[in-house]
Amino acid sequence: MDFNFSEEQNMLRSTVRSFVDNEIMPYIAEWDREGKFDPAIMQRLADLGLMGVCIPEEYGGSGMDYNSLAIVCEELERGDTAFRTAVSVHTGLNSMTLLQWGTEEQKQKYLVPQAKGEKVGAYGLTEPGAGSDVASLLSTAVKDGDHYILNGSKAWISLCDTADHFLVFAYTDKEKRHKGISAFIVERDWEGFDSKATKGKLGIRSGNTGEIFFDHVKVPKENLLGEEGEGFKIAMAALDNGRFTVAAGAVGQIRACLEASVNYAHERETFGKPIGKHQLVQQMIANMKAGLEMSSLLVYRAGEMKNTGKRNTEETSMAKWQACDFANKAADDAIQVHGAYGYSDEYPVERYLRNSKAPVIYEGTREIHTIMQAEYALSYRQDKPLNKMLPAWDGNHTTV
């Protein structure tokens, strides 16, 4: 095992960190207060080749490995969860799913412009009454000649007002339950499509999140992703990629909490000495450091499995569960280290705490991942081969 990053990966980290320090950090407090999402950030990410960092060059991407995607997500979330979320949804949930399941025609039409950052992709699975219980979907797609007629709605959709393309899941045969769900590529400008942002969120306020609606939207049969009835498999495979990016982002948030707490512990004095000299403060900082190291190992192990083309549902679930829990605890402790000032937006840690809660819920709640890991340990759950696997990375790389 080699735990060193390659020179290319270190350069990538430096590039993204500089971008965050210069393009996000000076403005994020104001954006968060105003609930403002700046779409121009997406274009600047595209200019750096970060919207398709792990997509092969033949499809418009940067051709880097999957752990390079983790590095991008880690560093972006160090700035704010909203921007990591944008890359998670665009690249992890949408583009990587097209890479895995799409036809060559679909890849040329949708994946290439997304990897180049010319178009933005999003993901539509969750509904008002269907989150962890995917079979409770109400959206339907009825075949009508050369089209499917799509009706329904989706909730808690990131990039709802800004994405150009959406992966949407709907029933083509309700009686078959999970095996009756199909996946479709839907374009924003089609008649019958609408979206509405959600206001009043606890955290990730500078992110664009909301609902999308389908009122007799005509979806060409060529926009069926995979086969009819494969939608559930496709959705779960997409979540393997999305959860990987969420876990990587959580590593970045732990790092942000640790950096802020260390800085404050050096500056703030009580009882005649810096608070970093107090052992209970040291305990909280030590726990952040432990969480950072353990989460990093879990994330980059899952990424290396992706690099070699191995099924990684179990490992990615563990990384997502643990890293997000560690991030939530790190943010809570960071406020405690800052004392009363941690309760004010004068310091960023109150934003870290608000942002840290959503990843514990979305893309598989803490409870869902707990059950999954128990079932793996008890041999109740086994991952079956997929019809199509995410392509292994074929470049020369250093294992991390």
Secondary structure, DSSP 8 states (H G I E B T S, - for coil): ------HHHHHHHHHHHHHIIIIITTTHHHHHHHT---THHHHHHHHTT-TTTTS-GGGTS----HHHHHHHHHHHHHH-HHHHHHHIIIIIIIIHHHHHH--HHHIIIIIHHHHHTSS-EEEE--BTTBSS-GGG---EEEEETTEEEEEEEEEEEETTTT-SEEEEEEES-GGGGGGGEEEEEEETTSTTEEEEE----SS-TTS-EEEEEEEEEEEEGGGEESSTT-HHHHHHHHHHHHHHHHHHHHHHHHHHHHHHHHHHHHH-EETTEEGGGSHHHHHHHHHHHHHHHHHHHHHHHHHHHHHTT---HHHHHHHHHHHHHHHHHHHHHHHHHHGGGGGSTTSTHHHHHHHHHHHHHSSS-HHHHHHHHHHHHTT-------SS------S-----
